[in-house]
Structures are given as structure tokens and as C-alpha cells.
Amino acid sequence: MTRLLRGVAGERAFRWATLSALVVLALFFVVLVVSMFTYTDWRTFLRALFSAEILFAIRLSLLTATLATTLSMLIAVPAAYAISRNRFPGKGVVDSLLDLPIVMPPIALGAALLVFFNAPTGSWIDERVIKIVFAVPGIILAQFTVVSALATRLLKSTFDDIDPRYEQVARTLGYSKVEVFFRVTLPLARNGLIAAVILTWARAVGEFGATITLAGATSMKTETLPVAIYLSLATADVEKAIAVICVLILIAVIVLVVLRRVANRVYRI
């Protein structure tokens, strides 16, 4: 009886301890968000939000993130499928290389890109092919460099979860490898593809370190949303910084809602 009471008391204590940790963490983030919305009055907030500079940053971020995500998916889909379905010498090394942009600080990736475009080959590209350094294409390249590895890793996990027997059966029915990929594999990976696109796009929108290193932080030229926060805080324009942060919070909420719906759809399947 005593052991039973101790067991019940221990379970209750453990339950309250875990719930308390959850409540403390949730309240911490709630306080941060509420403080953002209560720091300034709505008129000042709306005036900062609809200023020409912030609207430019929103348009530029959405454009560059969409282009970077599109390029990343065009590369990540075949790359992830190749490393998921094939065995070849050095596969472990290649697999580890995919994680480098994920674990490395984005500013280090930006510095590496900057060094490349100061080398003879990169300098020739920057001067004669397309302007990269301190230009909008540099933002797209920086975002692509940061998010492409993330997209590849997410898609590799998606392809790993697809039973290869489906592809083998399709092959026995006379389908070519290309037909199997487009008619069998991609439809099965649809939800994973959608989730990868959303996460990759959201990460590109919030990219800062590599962008500011390669493309700089020029107002109304290379000013994405994270750069706008940096410039606003640098000039002590807190209201404008809060307006941009609220935009990023709204984007994050939309992304999380869509991802949750995709996850629920996967679970039902």
C-alpha cells in the first residue's frame, strides 16, 4: 500500500514538473510576443509598417526567398533522391557534406562566398556574367547556399520513408526509371515535398548572416526583412524594427499552421 501511494505521488510530481516546465516555456514566448505588440501605439506601428522602406523589404524578401527556394528544390529533389536510392564510394562523405551548411554559421557561409567572388574565377563572374556582391542576385545566392542543404536533408528523409518495392513493382509493369520517379515516387512524396518547400522558404525569408556578408545592408537596395531589423535597430528606430518583427511572426504563424495541416494529412494516411 505504501509503495502504491509513493508510486502515485511520484507520478503526480513528475506530471506537475513536466507541465510546469511546459507552462514556463510557453509563458516566456507569450511575454516576448505581447511585449512586441504593446511597446508602441498602433498608429506609430502602422505608420512604420506601411513605410516605403518596410514595404520594399517585404517585397524583396518574398521575391528572393521564392527564387532561392525554387532553385533549391530543383537541385535538392534529384540530389536527395540520388543519395537516398544509390550506393556509391564516398557516400558517407557526401552525406556529411550536406550537413555542413546546416551546422555552420550562416555568416561563415557568406564569408566563404565573398572570398570566392574575390578570387579570379569568382571576380570574372561578378564583373562579366552577373553582379553578385552587394547586389540582389547575391541575396538569392546567399539564401540558396543556406537553404539548399536543408531542403536536400528534408527530402532525403522523405524518400527514405518510401518503400522501394513500390518502384520495383512499377518497373516490372514496364515503366522506365523516369516514369517511375514522376508517376510513383513524387506522388508518394507529395506531403514531404510540400513540407520541405514551406520550411525552406521560411528559412530563406529569415536568412541574415550570409546575406549581409555577401550582399551587404544597403537601404532600399539589398534590404530584406532581417536586414531591415538590423538597420532599424542600428538607427534606434525601434518602432520600425518591431513592425518588421511582427511581419516575420505573422509569416512564421502561417508557416506553422500550414505545416500542421500537412502533418495531419500524413498522419491520416
MODELLER restraints for C-alpha pairs under 7 A, 6 or more apart:
rsr = mdl.restraints
at = mdl.atoms
rsr.add(forms.Gaussian(group=physical.xy_distance, feature=features.Distance(at['CA:36:A'], at['CA:242:A']), mean=6.35, stdev=0.5))
rsr.add(forms.Gaussian(group=physical.xy_distance, feature=features.Distance(at['CA:40:A'], at['CA:239:A']), mean=6.78, stdev=0.5))
rsr.add(forms.Gaussian(group=physical.xy_distance, feature=features.Distance(at['CA:45:A'], at['CA:239:A']), mean=6.14, stdev=0.5))
rsr.add(forms.Gaussian(group=physical.xy_distance, feature=features.Distance(at['CA:45:A'], at['CA:243:A']), mean=6.12, stdev=0.5))
rsr.add(forms.Gaussian(group=physical.xy_distance, feature=features.Distance(at['CA:48:A'], at['CA:239:A']), mean=6.51, stdev=0.5))
rsr.add(forms.Gaussian(group=physical.xy_distance, feature=features.Distance(at['CA:48:A'], at['CA:240:A']), mean=5.01, stdev=0.5))
rsr.add(forms.Gaussian(group=physical.xy_distance, feature=features.Distance(at['CA:48:A'], at['CA:243:A']), mean=6.38, stdev=0.5))
rsr.add(forms.Gaussian(group=physical.xy_distance, feature=features.Distance(at['CA:49:A'], at['CA:240:A']), mean=6.72, stdev=0.5))
rsr.add(forms.Gaussian(group=physical.xy_distance, feature=features.Distance(at['CA:49:A'], at['CA:243:A']), mean=5.19, stdev=0.5))
rsr.add(forms.Gaussian(group=physical.xy_distance, feature=features.Distance(at['CA:53:A'], at['CA:220:A']), mean=6.15, stdev=0.5))
rsr.add(forms.Gaussian(group=physical.xy_distance, feature=features.Distance(at['CA:56:A'], at['CA:220:A']), mean=6.47, stdev=0.5))
rsr.add(forms.Gaussian(group=physical.xy_distance, feature=features.Distance(at['CA:57:A'], at['CA:223:A']), mean=5.37, stdev=0.5))
rsr.add(forms.Gaussian(group=physical.xy_distance, feature=features.Distance(at['CA:57:A'], at['CA:224:A']), mean=4.57, stdev=0.5))
rsr.add(forms.Gaussian(group=physical.xy_distance, feature=features.Distance(at['CA:57:A'], at['CA:225:A']), mean=5.21, stdev=0.5))
rsr.add(forms.Gaussian(group=physical.xy_distance, feature=features.Distance(at['CA:57:A'], at['CA:228:A']), mean=6.68, stdev=0.5))
rsr.add(forms.Gaussian(group=physical.xy_distance, feature=features.Distance(at['CA:58:A'], at['CA:224:A']), mean=6.76, stdev=0.5))
rsr.add(forms.Gaussian(group=physical.xy_distance, feature=features.Distance(at['CA:58:A'], at['CA:225:A']), mean=6.10, stdev=0.5))
rsr.add(forms.Gaussian(group=physical.xy_distance, feature=features.Distance(at['CA:60:A'], at['CA:224:A']), mean=5.87, stdev=0.5))
rsr.add(forms.Gaussian(group=physical.xy_distance, feature=features.Distance(at['CA:61:A'], at['CA:205:A']), mean=5.78, stdev=0.5))
rsr.add(forms.Gaussian(group=physical.xy_distance, feature=features.Distance(at['CA:61:A'], at['CA:224:A']), mean=4.94, stdev=0.5))
rsr.add(forms.Gaussian(group=physical.xy_distance, feature=features.Distance(at['CA:61:A'], at['CA:225:A']), mean=6.14, stdev=0.5))
rsr.add(forms.Gaussian(group=physical.xy_distance, feature=features.Distance(at['CA:62:A'], at['CA:205:A']), mean=6.84, stdev=0.5))
rsr.add(forms.Gaussian(group=physical.xy_distance, feature=features.Distance(at['CA:64:A'], at['CA:139:A']), mean=6.82, stdev=0.5))
rsr.add(forms.Gaussian(group=physical.xy_distance, feature=features.Distance(at['CA:64:A'], at['CA:140:A']), mean=5.33, stdev=0.5))
rsr.add(forms.Gaussian(group=physical.xy_distance, feature=features.Distance(at['CA:65:A'], at['CA:201:A']), mean=5.78, stdev=0.5))
rsr.add(forms.Gaussian(group=physical.xy_distance, feature=features.Distance(at['CA:65:A'], at['CA:204:A']), mean=5.03, stdev=0.5))
rsr.add(forms.Gaussian(group=physical.xy_distance, feature=features.Distance(at['CA:65:A'], at['CA:205:A']), mean=5.37, stdev=0.5))
rsr.add(forms.Gaussian(group=physical.xy_distance, feature=features.Distance(at['CA:66:A'], at['CA:201:A']), mean=6.44, stdev=0.5))
rsr.add(forms.Gaussian(group=physical.xy_distance, feature=features.Distance(at['CA:67:A'], at['CA:140:A']), mean=6.86, stdev=0.5))
rsr.add(forms.Gaussian(group=physical.xy_distance, feature=features.Distance(at['CA:68:A'], at['CA:140:A']), mean=5.31, stdev=0.5))
rsr.add(forms.Gaussian(group=physical.xy_distance, feature=features.Distance(at['CA:68:A'], at['CA:143:A']), mean=5.98, stdev=0.5))
rsr.add(forms.Gaussian(group=physical.xy_distance, feature=features.Distance(at['CA:68:A'], at['CA:144:A']), mean=4.90, stdev=0.5))
rsr.add(forms.Gaussian(group=physical.xy_distance, feature=features.Distance(at['CA:69:A'], at['CA:144:A']), mean=6.90, stdev=0.5))
rsr.add(forms.Gaussian(group=physical.xy_distance, feature=features.Distance(at['CA:69:A'], at['CA:197:A']), mean=6.89, stdev=0.5))
rsr.add(forms.Gaussian(group=physical.xy_distance, feature=features.Distance(at['CA:69:A'], at['CA:200:A']), mean=6.15, stdev=0.5))
rsr.add(forms.Gaussian(group=physical.xy_distance, feature=features.Distance(at['CA:69:A'], at['CA:201:A']), mean=5.48, stdev=0.5))
rsr.add(forms.Gaussian(group=physical.xy_distance, feature=features.Distance(at['CA:72:A'], at['CA:144:A']), mean=6.02, stdev=0.5))
rsr.add(forms.Gaussian(group=physical.xy_distance, feature=features.Distance(at['CA:72:A'], at['CA:147:A']), mean=6.98, stdev=0.5))
rsr.add(forms.Gaussian(group=physical.xy_distance, feature=features.Distance(at['CA:72:A'], at['CA:148:A']), mean=4.72, stdev=0.5))
rsr.add(forms.Gaussian(group=physical.xy_distance, feature=features.Distance(at['CA:72:A'], at['CA:151:A']), mean=6.81, stdev=0.5))
rsr.add(forms.Gaussian(group=physical.xy_distance, feature=features.Distance(at['CA:73:A'], at['CA:151:A']), mean=6.75, stdev=0.5))
rsr.add(forms.Gaussian(group=physical.xy_distance, feature=features.Distance(at['CA:76:A'], at['CA:148:A']), mean=6.43, stdev=0.5))
rsr.add(forms.Gaussian(group=physical.xy_distance, feature=features.Distance(at['CA:76:A'], at['CA:151:A']), mean=5.92, stdev=0.5))
rsr.add(forms.Gaussian(group=physical.xy_distance, feature=features.Distance(at['CA:76:A'], at['CA:152:A']), mean=4.51, stdev=0.5))
rsr.add(forms.Gaussian(group=physical.xy_distance, feature=features.Distance(at['CA:77:A'], at['CA:152:A']), mean=6.78, stdev=0.5))
rsr.add(forms.Gaussian(group=physical.xy_distance, feature=features.Distance(at['CA:77:A'], at['CA:155:A']), mean=6.61, stdev=0.5))
rsr.add(forms.Gaussian(group=physical.xy_distance, feature=features.Distance(at['CA:79:A'], at['CA:152:A']), mean=6.76, stdev=0.5))
rsr.add(forms.Gaussian(group=physical.xy_distance, feature=features.Distance(at['CA:80:A'], at['CA:152:A']), mean=5.15, stdev=0.5))
rsr.add(forms.Gaussian(group=physical.xy_distance, feature=features.Distance(at['CA:80:A'], at['CA:153:A']), mean=6.97, stdev=0.5))
rsr.add(forms.Gaussian(group=physical.xy_distance, feature=features.Distance(at['CA:80:A'], at['CA:155:A']), mean=5.76, stdev=0.5))
rsr.add(forms.Gaussian(group=physical.xy_distance, feature=features.Distance(at['CA:80:A'], at['CA:156:A']), mean=4.59, stdev=0.5))
rsr.add(forms.Gaussian(group=physical.xy_distance, feature=features.Distance(at['CA:81:A'], at['CA:156:A']), mean=6.36, stdev=0.5))
rsr.add(forms.Gaussian(group=physical.xy_distance, feature=features.Distance(at['CA:81:A'], at['CA:159:A']), mean=6.37, stdev=0.5))
rsr.add(forms.Gaussian(group=physical.xy_distance, feature=features.Distance(at['CA:84:A'], at['CA:156:A']), mean=5.80, stdev=0.5))
rsr.add(forms.Gaussian(group=physical.xy_distance, feature=features.Distance(at['CA:84:A'], at['CA:159:A']), mean=6.38, stdev=0.5))
rsr.add(forms.Gaussian(group=physical.xy_distance, feature=features.Distance(at['CA:84:A'], at['CA:160:A']), mean=5.95, stdev=0.5))
rsr.add(forms.Gaussian(group=physical.xy_distance, feature=features.Distance(at['CA:98:A'], at['CA:149:A']), mean=5.38, stdev=0.5))
rsr.add(forms.Gaussian(group=physical.xy_distance, feature=features.Distance(at['CA:99:A'], at['CA:149:A']), mean=6.63, stdev=0.5))
rsr.add(forms.Gaussian(group=physical.xy_distance, feature=features.Distance(at['CA:101:A'], at['CA:146:A']), mean=5.87, stdev=0.5))
rsr.add(forms.Gaussian(group=physical.xy_distance, feature=features.Distance(at['CA:101:A'], at['CA:149:A']), mean=6.21, stdev=0.5))
rsr.add(forms.Gaussian(group=physical.xy_distance, feature=features.Distance(at['CA:102:A'], at['CA:149:A']), mean=6.65, stdev=0.5))
rsr.add(forms.Gaussian(group=physical.xy_distance, feature=features.Distance(at['CA:102:A'], at['CA:150:A']), mean=6.48, stdev=0.5))
rsr.add(forms.Gaussian(group=physical.xy_distance, feature=features.Distance(at['CA:106:A'], at['CA:146:A']), mean=6.68, stdev=0.5))
rsr.add(forms.Gaussian(group=physical.xy_distance, feature=features.Distance(at['CA:106:A'], at['CA:209:A']), mean=4.88, stdev=0.5))
rsr.add(forms.Gaussian(group=physical.xy_distance, feature=features.Distance(at['CA:106:A'], at['CA:210:A']), mean=4.87, stdev=0.5))
rsr.add(forms.Gaussian(group=physical.xy_distance, feature=features.Distance(at['CA:107:A'], at['CA:209:A']), mean=4.23, stdev=0.5))
rsr.add(forms.Gaussian(group=physical.xy_distance, feature=features.Distance(at['CA:107:A'], at['CA:210:A']), mean=4.61, stdev=0.5))
rsr.add(forms.Gaussian(group=physical.xy_distance, feature=features.Distance(at['CA:107:A'], at['CA:213:A']), mean=6.38, stdev=0.5))
rsr.add(forms.Gaussian(group=physical.xy_distance, feature=features.Distance(at['CA:109:A'], at['CA:210:A']), mean=5.83, stdev=0.5))
rsr.add(forms.Gaussian(group=physical.xy_distance, feature=features.Distance(at['CA:110:A'], at['CA:142:A']), mean=6.46, stdev=0.5))
rsr.add(forms.Gaussian(group=physical.xy_distance, feature=features.Distance(at['CA:110:A'], at['CA:209:A']), mean=6.81, stdev=0.5))
rsr.add(forms.Gaussian(group=physical.xy_distance, feature=features.Distance(at['CA:110:A'], at['CA:210:A']), mean=3.77, stdev=0.5))
rsr.add(forms.Gaussian(group=physical.xy_distance, feature=features.Distance(at['CA:110:A'], at['CA:211:A']), mean=6.58, stdev=0.5))
rsr.add(forms.Gaussian(group=physical.xy_distance, feature=features.Distance(at['CA:110:A'], at['CA:213:A']), mean=5.16, stdev=0.5))
rsr.add(forms.Gaussian(group=physical.xy_distance, feature=features.Distance(at['CA:110:A'], at['CA:214:A']), mean=5.41, stdev=0.5))
rsr.add(forms.Gaussian(group=physical.xy_distance, feature=features.Distance(at['CA:111:A'], at['CA:213:A']), mean=6.14, stdev=0.5))
rsr.add(forms.Gaussian(group=physical.xy_distance, feature=features.Distance(at['CA:111:A'], at['CA:214:A']), mean=6.96, stdev=0.5))
rsr.add(forms.Gaussian(group=physical.xy_distance, feature=features.Distance(at['CA:113:A'], at['CA:214:A']), mean=6.76, stdev=0.5))
rsr.add(forms.Gaussian(group=physical.xy_distance, feature=features.Distance(at['CA:114:A'], at['CA:214:A']), mean=5.55, stdev=0.5))
rsr.add(forms.Gaussian(group=physical.xy_distance, feature=features.Distance(at['CA:116:A'], at['CA:122:A']), mean=5.40, stdev=0.5))
rsr.add(forms.Gaussian(group=physical.xy_distance, feature=features.Distance(at['CA:117:A'], at['CA:123:A']), mean=4.87, stdev=0.5))
rsr.add(forms.Gaussian(group=physical.xy_distance, feature=features.Distance(at['CA:117:A'], at['CA:126:A']), mean=6.66, stdev=0.5))
rsr.add(forms.Gaussian(group=physical.xy_distance, feature=features.Distance(at['CA:126:A'], at['CA:132:A']), mean=5.56, stdev=0.5))
rsr.add(forms.Gaussian(group=physical.xy_distance, feature=features.Distance(at['CA:131:A'], at['CA:137:A']), mean=6.91, stdev=0.5))
rsr.add(forms.Gaussian(group=physical.xy_distance, feature=features.Distance(at['CA:132:A'], at['CA:138:A']), mean=4.37, stdev=0.5))
rsr.add(forms.Gaussian(group=physical.xy_distance, feature=features.Distance(at['CA:133:A'], at['CA:214:A']), mean=5.65, stdev=0.5))
rsr.add(forms.Gaussian(group=physical.xy_distance, feature=features.Distance(at['CA:133:A'], at['CA:215:A']), mean=5.35, stdev=0.5))
rsr.add(forms.Gaussian(group=physical.xy_distance, feature=features.Distance(at['CA:134:A'], at['CA:214:A']), mean=6.23, stdev=0.5))
rsr.add(forms.Gaussian(group=physical.xy_distance, feature=features.Distance(at['CA:134:A'], at['CA:215:A']), mean=3.73, stdev=0.5))
rsr.add(forms.Gaussian(group=physical.xy_distance, feature=features.Distance(at['CA:134:A'], at['CA:216:A']), mean=5.21, stdev=0.5))
rsr.add(forms.Gaussian(group=physical.xy_distance, feature=features.Distance(at['CA:135:A'], at['CA:215:A']), mean=5.42, stdev=0.5))
rsr.add(forms.Gaussian(group=physical.xy_distance, feature=features.Distance(at['CA:135:A'], at['CA:222:A']), mean=6.38, stdev=0.5))
rsr.add(forms.Gaussian(group=physical.xy_distance, feature=features.Distance(at['CA:136:A'], at['CA:215:A']), mean=6.89, stdev=0.5))
rsr.add(forms.Gaussian(group=physical.xy_distance, feature=features.Distance(at['CA:136:A'], at['CA:222:A']), mean=5.84, stdev=0.5))
rsr.add(forms.Gaussian(group=physical.xy_distance, feature=features.Distance(at['CA:138:A'], at['CA:214:A']), mean=6.13, stdev=0.5))
rsr.add(forms.Gaussian(group=physical.xy_distance, feature=features.Distance(at['CA:138:A'], at['CA:215:A']), mean=5.10, stdev=0.5))
rsr.add(forms.Gaussian(group=physical.xy_distance, feature=features.Distance(at['CA:139:A'], at['CA:211:A']), mean=5.29, stdev=0.5))
rsr.add(forms.Gaussian(group=physical.xy_distance, feature=features.Distance(at['CA:139:A'], at['CA:215:A']), mean=5.67, stdev=0.5))
rsr.add(forms.Gaussian(group=physical.xy_distance, feature=features.Distance(at['CA:142:A'], at['CA:210:A']), mean=5.41, stdev=0.5))
rsr.add(forms.Gaussian(group=physical.xy_distance, feature=features.Distance(at['CA:142:A'], at['CA:211:A']), mean=5.31, stdev=0.5))
rsr.add(forms.Gaussian(group=physical.xy_distance, feature=features.Distance(at['CA:142:A'], at['CA:214:A']), mean=6.95, stdev=0.5))
rsr.add(forms.Gaussian(group=physical.xy_distance, feature=features.Distance(at['CA:143:A'], at['CA:204:A']), mean=5.36, stdev=0.5))
rsr.add(forms.Gaussian(group=physical.xy_distance, feature=features.Distance(at['CA:143:A'], at['CA:207:A']), mean=6.37, stdev=0.5))
rsr.add(forms.Gaussian(group=physical.xy_distance, feature=features.Distance(at['CA:143:A'], at['CA:211:A']), mean=6.85, stdev=0.5))
rsr.add(forms.Gaussian(group=physical.xy_distance, feature=features.Distance(at['CA:147:A'], at['CA:200:A']), mean=5.81, stdev=0.5))
rsr.add(forms.Gaussian(group=physical.xy_distance, feature=features.Distance(at['CA:147:A'], at['CA:203:A']), mean=6.70, stdev=0.5))
rsr.add(forms.Gaussian(group=physical.xy_distance, feature=features.Distance(at['CA:147:A'], at['CA:204:A']), mean=6.37, stdev=0.5))
rsr.add(forms.Gaussian(group=physical.xy_distance, feature=features.Distance(at['CA:150:A'], at['CA:200:A']), mean=6.89, stdev=0.5))
rsr.add(forms.Gaussian(group=physical.xy_distance, feature=features.Distance(at['CA:151:A'], at['CA:196:A']), mean=5.84, stdev=0.5))
rsr.add(forms.Gaussian(group=physical.xy_distance, feature=features.Distance(at['CA:151:A'], at['CA:200:A']), mean=5.96, stdev=0.5))
rsr.add(forms.Gaussian(group=physical.xy_distance, feature=features.Distance(at['CA:154:A'], at['CA:196:A']), mean=5.98, stdev=0.5))
rsr.add(forms.Gaussian(group=physical.xy_distance, feature=features.Distance(at['CA:155:A'], at['CA:192:A']), mean=6.79, stdev=0.5))
rsr.add(forms.Gaussian(group=physical.xy_distance, feature=features.Distance(at['CA:155:A'], at['CA:193:A']), mean=6.71, stdev=0.5))
rsr.add(forms.Gaussian(group=physical.xy_distance, feature=features.Distance(at['CA:155:A'], at['CA:196:A']), mean=6.65, stdev=0.5))
rsr.add(forms.Gaussian(group=physical.xy_distance, feature=features.Distance(at['CA:158:A'], at['CA:189:A']), mean=6.28, stdev=0.5))
rsr.add(forms.Gaussian(group=physical.xy_distance, feature=features.Distance(at['CA:158:A'], at['CA:192:A']), mean=5.62, stdev=0.5))
rsr.add(forms.Gaussian(group=physical.xy_distance, feature=features.Distance(at['CA:159:A'], at['CA:189:A']), mean=6.77, stdev=0.5))
rsr.add(forms.Gaussian(group=physical.xy_distance, feature=features.Distance(at['CA:167:A'], at['CA:180:A']), mean=6.13, stdev=0.5))
rsr.add(forms.Gaussian(group=physical.xy_distance, feature=features.Distance(at['CA:167:A'], at['CA:184:A']), mean=6.73, stdev=0.5))
rsr.add(forms.Gaussian(group=physical.xy_distance, feature=features.Distance(at['CA:170:A'], at['CA:180:A']), mean=6.33, stdev=0.5))
rsr.add(forms.Gaussian(group=physical.xy_distance, feature=features.Distance(at['CA:191:A'], at['CA:262:A']), mean=6.28, stdev=0.5))
rsr.add(forms.Gaussian(group=physical.xy_distance, feature=features.Distance(at['CA:191:A'], at['CA:266:A']), mean=6.78, stdev=0.5))
rsr.add(forms.Gaussian(group=physical.xy_distance, feature=features.Distance(at['CA:195:A'], at['CA:259:A']), mean=6.13, stdev=0.5))
rsr.add(forms.Gaussian(group=physical.xy_distance, feature=features.Distance(at['CA:195:A'], at['CA:262:A']), mean=6.97, stdev=0.5))
rsr.add(forms.Gaussian(group=physical.xy_distance, feature=features.Distance(at['CA:198:A'], at['CA:255:A']), mean=6.65, stdev=0.5))
rsr.add(forms.Gaussian(group=physical.xy_distance, feature=features.Distance(at['CA:206:A'], at['CA:226:A']), mean=6.16, stdev=0.5))
rsr.add(forms.Gaussian(group=physical.xy_distance, feature=features.Distance(at['CA:207:A'], at['CA:226:A']), mean=6.98, stdev=0.5))
rsr.add(forms.Gaussian(group=physical.xy_distance, feature=features.Distance(at['CA:208:A'], at['CA:226:A']), mean=5.73, stdev=0.5))
rsr.add(forms.Gaussian(group=physical.xy_distance, feature=features.Distance(at['CA:208:A'], at['CA:227:A']), mean=6.59, stdev=0.5))
rsr.add(forms.Gaussian(group=physical.xy_distance, feature=features.Distance(at['CA:215:A'], at['CA:222:A']), mean=6.49, stdev=0.5))
rsr.add(forms.Gaussian(group=physical.xy_distance, feature=features.Distance(at['CA:216:A'], at['CA:222:A']), mean=6.66, stdev=0.5))
rsr.add(forms.Gaussian(group=physical.xy_distance, feature=features.Distance(at['CA:217:A'], at['CA:223:A']), mean=5.99, stdev=0.5))
rsr.add(forms.Gaussian(group=physical.xy_distance, feature=features.Distance(at['CA:217:A'], at['CA:227:A']), mean=6.14, stdev=0.5))
rsr.add(forms.Gaussian(group=physical.xy_distance, feature=features.Distance(at['CA:225:A'], at['CA:244:A']), mean=6.34, stdev=0.5))
rsr.add(forms.Gaussian(group=physical.xy_distance, feature=features.Distance(at['CA:229:A'], at['CA:241:A']), mean=4.73, stdev=0.5))
rsr.add(forms.Gaussian(group=physical.xy_distance, feature=features.Distance(at['CA:229:A'], at['CA:244:A']), mean=6.35, stdev=0.5))
rsr.add(forms.Gaussian(group=physical.xy_distance, feature=features.Distance(at['CA:232:A'], at['CA:238:A']), mean=6.46, stdev=0.5))
rsr.add(forms.Gaussian(group=physical.xy_distance, feature=features.Distance(at['CA:232:A'], at['CA:240:A']), mean=6.11, stdev=0.5))
rsr.add(forms.Gaussian(group=physical.xy_distance, feature=features.Distance(at['CA:232:A'], at['CA:241:A']), mean=5.30, stdev=0.5))
rsr.add(forms.Gaussian(group=physical.xy_distance, feature=features.Distance(at['CA:233:A'], at['CA:241:A']), mean=6.32, stdev=0.5))
